[in-house]
Amino acid sequence: MLLALAVIHTWVPMQAGRMGLTNATGLWIATVALLLMLVQGTTGWWLKSPRFAPRVPTCSFNYLLMCGIVLLVGAHLWLKG
């Protein structure tokens, strides 16, 4: 759900045609956060598989991804505000 909202939030400003008026650093931070959300979604989907046994290292990786996403989204909001 969060990934879908992030993609919509990405798509609407890009289609507005005012990209020249935006902060490039904030856009790069948001792009990296979106990519991390894609990686986290894939990792979460992989963790749900019953065939995947070594979950502890991947769960830690998924947690670190979440922390990175929170930091990047916070930086994006701080630059936007």
C-alpha positions in Angstrom: 0.0 0.0 0.0 2.8 2.4 1.0 4.7 1.6 -2.2 1.6 2.3 -4.3 1.1 5.7 -2.6 4.8 6.5 -3.2 4.5 5.7 -6.9 1.4 7.9 -7.2 3.2 10.7 -5.3 6.1 10.3 -7.7 4.0 10.2 -10.9 1.7 13.2 -10.3 4.4 15.9 -9.9 6.3 14.5 -12.8 3.3 14.8 -15.0 2.6 18.4 -13.9 5.4 19.7 -16.0 7.0 21.9 -13.3 10.1 19.8 -12.5 12.4 22.7 -13.2 11.0 24.5 -10.1 11.8 21.7 -7.7 14.8 20.9 -5.4 17.0 18.4 -7.2 18.5 17.0 -4.0 15.0 16.3 -2.6 14.1 14.5 -5.9 17.2 12.3 -5.6 16.5 11.5 -2.0 12.9 10.6 -2.9 14.1 8.5 -5.8 16.5 6.5 -3.6 13.7 6.1 -1.0 11.4 4.8 -3.7 14.0 2.3 -4.9 14.5 1.1 -1.3 10.8 0.6 -1.0 10.8 -1.6 -4.1 13.7 -3.6 -2.6 11.9 -3.9 0.8 8.7 -5.0 -0.9 10.5 -7.7 -2.8 12.4 -8.8 0.3 9.1 -8.9 2.3 7.5 -10.9 -0.4 10.4 -13.3 -0.4 10.2 -13.7 3.4 6.6 -14.8 3.2 7.6 -17.8 1.1 7.4 -21.0 3.2 10.5 -22.4 1.3 12.8 -19.6 2.6 14.5 -20.9 5.7 17.3 -18.5 6.8 15.0 -15.6 7.8 17.0 -13.9 10.5 19.7 -12.2 8.3 17.0 -11.2 5.8 14.7 -9.9 8.5 17.6 -7.7 9.8 18.2 -6.5 6.3 14.5 -5.7 5.9 14.6 -3.8 9.2 17.6 -1.8 8.0 15.9 -1.0 4.8 12.9 0.3 6.8 15.2 2.6 8.8 16.8 3.9 5.7 13.5 4.6 4.1 12.3 6.5 7.2 15.5 8.6 7.2 15.2 9.4 3.5 11.5 10.3 3.7 12.3 12.6 6.7 15.1 14.3 4.7 12.8 14.7 1.7 10.1 16.3 3.9 12.6 18.5 5.6 14.0 19.8 2.3 10.4 20.3 0.9 9.3 22.2 4.0 
